[in-house]
């Protein structure tokens, strides 16, 4: 197996792998796009960091408010339980107490015309 190389080997190899002007321009464009993208990501991270520093996390306040609301609901429910215990046993606790009518007149019969 004999191979022959026409011309000088280093000259042939250099010109096979040498990038063209279009290739160089394309590589520069890709590099510029990469740098621009990195700058945008950095700016976005900085804005997010600044926003997080300016506004506190509301979860702590929300937990406190939720606990206060729950406590108020429990306080409001306890008097209701005491009232239901005071109602007579023959009355349904879900229906409100209604006064009984005294000396109610019986309904009048319908008259024929």
Residue pairs with C-beta under 8 A, 6 or more apart in sequence:
5 12
6 12
19 27
84 93
87 93
87 97
91 97
